[in-house]
Amino acid sequence: MIRYCLALDLKDDPQLIAAYEEYHASVWPEIIASIKEAGINALEIYRIANRLFMIIEADDAFSFEKKAAMDAENEIVMQWEKLMWKYQQALPNAGPGEKWVLMKKIFTLSN
């Protein structure tokens, strides 16, 4: 199992943030299915102010390129992504068209 951590910002508007959280309280079943089909076993999103932090735990066959290709072929996922972009904004250092930005691990503590 591989863990990925990503970050993204929401637009800094309390009403938009509340609406975004409401959507994530009942994510469309097609979105859940597409996440699982891509090889993602667990996914969590955390928020502080307007900053989002996502943790993905995926199997060894998972890749972001494969997930992007699958998403591009799925009309429901594309609708969801378009809807979510109304609430989201790219991080200042994100590349063109990049939403969630992969974070670099800088520390690990293990037993």
N, C-alpha and C positions, 0 to 999 in steps of 0.2 A: 504494500500500500504506500502510495506517495501522497504527501500533503503539500498543498499550494496555498499561499496567502496572497490575497489581492486587495486593492483599495480603489475607491471611487468616491466622488463627492455627490451629494444631493444639492439642488438649488437651495440656497439659504432662505427658505420661506417656511414658517411653521405649518401653514395649511398644506403646502405641497409635501412636506415631510410626513405629516399625519396621513395624507392620502396614500403615499408610498408604503407606509407601514400597514395600512388597511389592506392594500393589494397583497402584501406578503403574509398577512394573516390567513389568507385563503388563495394561495397560488393556484392558477388554473391547472387541472389535472394533466393536460397535455404538456405543460412545462415540466412538471415533476417527471412524467414519463420520458421526456427528451433528455433530462439530466441523467436519469438512471441508464438509459440506452447508450449514453456516451461513455459509460464506465465509471461514473461518479457514484461512490457508495455513501458518502455523507457530505452535506453542505450546510454551513451556518453563515449567517450574516449578522454582524454586530454594528451598532451605530453609536457615535458620540457626536453631538451637535449635528453637523451636516456631513460628517465623514463616515463612510461605510468601510467595513473590513469583512472580507469573505474568506472562510476557510473551506477548502475542498479536500476531501480524502478520496483518492481515485485508485483504480486498479492499474497494473503495469501497462495495460493496453491503451490507457487514456492518453490523448494528446489534445492540446488546444486547437491545433489545425483540423483534426478530425471532428471535434465538436463544432467548430465554425462551419465546416462543410455540411455537417448534418443540419445545423440550424438554418443555413441558407436554403436548404431544400424543404424546410418545414414552415408552411404558411402561418400556422398558429404561433410558432416561436417568433417569427418575424413581426407579427402583430403585437405580441407581448413586448418585444424589444423596442419597437417604435413607441408604444405606450409608456414604457418605463423611461425612455429618453426625455419625456416631458418633465420628469422629476429629477433626472440626473444631469450632472455636468462633469466634463473631463477634469482630471487633475491637471495642474499647471504644467507638469512635465510629461503629460501623455502625448503619444505620437498622433499623427493625423488619423482620425477615425477610431482611435483607441478609447475604449470605455474603461473596463476594469484593468488595472495595471498590476502586474505581477510584482510582489514585494521580494526583496532580497533578505534571506535569513542572515542575521548577524550574530546570533548567540543561541546556544543550546545548553541546557542543563539536563543531564540524565543520571539515573542511579546506577 
